Amino acid sequence: MKCPRCGGLMVSDRLQDLKDSTGFIHFYGVRCLVCGEILDPTILENREKHQLASVN
């Protein structure tokens, strides 16, 4: 998979964040080895919602 930001290589990664409302601390996503961009299902969903809202 290529990074949408820089075109670099994206790799699967187990990531850690502060405990959120779902109770999870660890989550899985993909991270770019070049620029550090991180994508997971929540990020992609939020970006899609934002793009749809800006069109309307």
C-alpha positions as CSV (number, residue, x, y, z in Angstrom):
1,M,0.0,0.0,0.0
2,K,1.3,3.5,-0.9
3,C,0.9,6.5,1.5
4,P,-1.7,8.9,0.3
5,R,0.4,11.8,1.6
6,C,3.9,11.1,0.3
7,G,3.7,7.9,-1.8
8,G,5.9,6.0,0.7
9,L,5.5,2.4,1.9
10,M,2.7,1.8,4.4
11,V,3.2,-1.1,6.8
12,S,0.8,-2.7,9.3
13,D,1.5,-1.6,12.9
14,R,0.1,-2.0,16.4
15,L,-0.3,1.5,17.7
16,Q,-0.9,2.9,21.2
17,D,-3.0,5.8,22.2
18,L,-4.6,7.2,25.4
19,K,-7.5,5.2,26.6
20,D,-10.6,6.4,24.7
21,S,-14.3,6.0,25.2
22,T,-14.2,2.4,23.8
23,G,-11.8,1.4,26.5
24,F,-9.0,0.4,24.1
25,I,-5.4,1.6,24.4
26,H,-3.9,-0.4,21.6
27,F,-5.2,-0.4,18.0
28,Y,-4.1,-1.6,14.6
29,G,-3.5,0.5,11.6
30,V,-1.0,1.3,8.9
31,R,1.9,3.7,9.2
32,C,4.1,5.2,6.5
33,L,7.8,4.5,6.8
34,V,8.7,7.7,5.1
35,C,6.5,10.5,6.6
36,G,4.9,8.8,9.6
37,E,1.3,9.1,8.3
38,I,-1.0,6.8,10.4
39,L,-4.3,5.5,9.0
40,D,-6.9,3.3,10.8
41,P,-10.6,2.6,10.2
42,T,-11.6,5.5,12.6
43,I,-9.3,8.0,10.8
44,L,-10.6,7.0,7.4
45,E,-14.2,7.2,8.5
46,N,-13.7,10.7,10.0
47,R,-11.9,11.9,6.8
48,E,-14.8,10.6,4.7
49,K,-17.4,12.3,6.9
50,H,-15.4,15.6,6.6
51,Q,-15.1,15.4,2.8
52,L,-18.9,14.7,2.5
53,A,-19.7,17.6,4.8
54,S,-17.5,20.0,2.8
55,V,-19.3,19.0,-0.4
56,N,-22.8,19.7,1.0
